[in-house]
């Protein structure tokens, strides 16, 4: 598993982790924002009027109302990314990562407007009478040879996109969702991860077998419920920590171009890390440019351009509202720099040669700033004097006897480290360490526990629990995450099965649905870091052909946008 994770990290470093992908993603949004005359602001009120029913826009075909299509797409977008993803962005990129999430969302509103309009326009009715649309259709039928000056293989690219969307549905809309649900349900309610996976897997299958009408019906009911639950709890936390709200905004804006300095247990983040993870989390959260939402919006009975206008609301609600609330709760509570008792993930753990300390003096300054500076370089993959430990780790009754080693977990110096065997008894013996990692022959037979930073949904749960709500705060997050993430998994199966239908026909859909549910169950017990790294890679891969197709069809989109009557 460790080797597979390293491979994913390598792929990600050349995709979303490189400079060109954020530039392509944000650049597309900036281009269309200027090219179409700032539609995210110009048509915002029209979007509210259409979705509220104040103005009507009906087409003869379609299976859902405009509101149902929006809530279905929202249920696909509002999920783990809004709870666990925001926490992950702060953990890796510091507070400044939230700024880049906002930038991605603002320009993503235009990107969403373009892809939904095109996806709806080029939709088709399948042999069974169902409506199917999305980027694969405007890639196939919209990208004509004249756009390139040669015989462009549009059908091949469309099939490639659909295939990548099938994978993305599993790697992004499926696995991270149940993984985070299982983690939080285990932490807050002591429910075994395997039980959560199996129980929700069965429920998932029952819902998705009913197709888009049942999915839309479920989504339109879950979205308001989970909004009330989550925002109610968040409001309590923010009111309790009101004095820290302004400093939280200062931290977000003050470190945008400098990166986040080390503080508390947090070892700092560079500008590149803030940009990378802010953009990546923004994309993962609101899906603008990814090509998934157009598949849901294509089922709407609205006219194409009107449904495109409605979709502007999606990144606004998802990122600028929900994600911002999560970020402020985490930052204002201060838990993002605190260490908590946790079971160490082997993927996120490294054993270093030498003694390192993040002890603070009475003025909250690091006692050993030079050590922190070197560790900060190390966790940011910058050349440093830090060396990984190689040799034998001697352990007695769970305690490490070596005086010259430091355990790093989740980019923080671990404290009170205890090692247990497979029977959960205190381990006594020797462990061979190679390049900071426990030798694979022993890796599965021991577990490390102690205090360190936490990330993902667990960090958000800690923020909600750190105050007047106490342990009930974490339970509220667990319930909200259950609704958020489960609804996301439902919608993403629809994205996957429409893509399957495009390639293999309707007969292939049932096989895909069964495989989707199987992956859902298995992901409940897979390492969290591995799951998130899968998501990073597949999200980037599926976005590239979609963004290119949108740019090629810019003239057509311009005509549609200019002819829109403001409502």
Buried (B, 14 or more C-beta within 10 A) or exposed (E): BBEEBEEBBEBBEEBBBBEEBBEBBBBBBBBBBEBBBBBBEBBBEBBBBBBEEEBEBEBEEBBBBBBBBBBBBBBBBBBBBBBBBBBBBBBBBBBBBBBBBBBBBBBBBBBBBBBBBBBBBBBBEEEEEBBBBBBBBBBBBBBEEEBEEEEBEBEEBBBBBBBBBBBBBBBBBBBBBBBBBBBBBBBBEEBEBBEBBBBBBEBBBEBBBEBBEBBBBBBBEBBEEBBEBBBEBBEBBBEBBEEBBEBBBEBBEBBBEEBBEBBBBBBBBBBBBBBBBBBBBBBBBBBBBBBBBBBBBBBBBBBBBBBBBBBBBBBBBBBBBBBBBBBBBBBBBBBBBBBBEBEBBBBBBBBBBEEBBBEEEEEEEBEBEEBBBBBBBBBBEEEBEBEBBEBEBBBEEBBBEBEEBBBBBBBBBBBEBBBBBEEEEBBEEEBBBEEBBBEEEBBEBBBBBBBBBBBBBBBBBBBBBBBEBEEEBBBBBBBBBBBBBBBBBBBBBBBBBBBBBBBBEBEBBEEBBEBBBEBBBBBBBBBBBBBBBBBBBBBBBBBBBBBBBBBBBBEBBBEBBEEBEEB
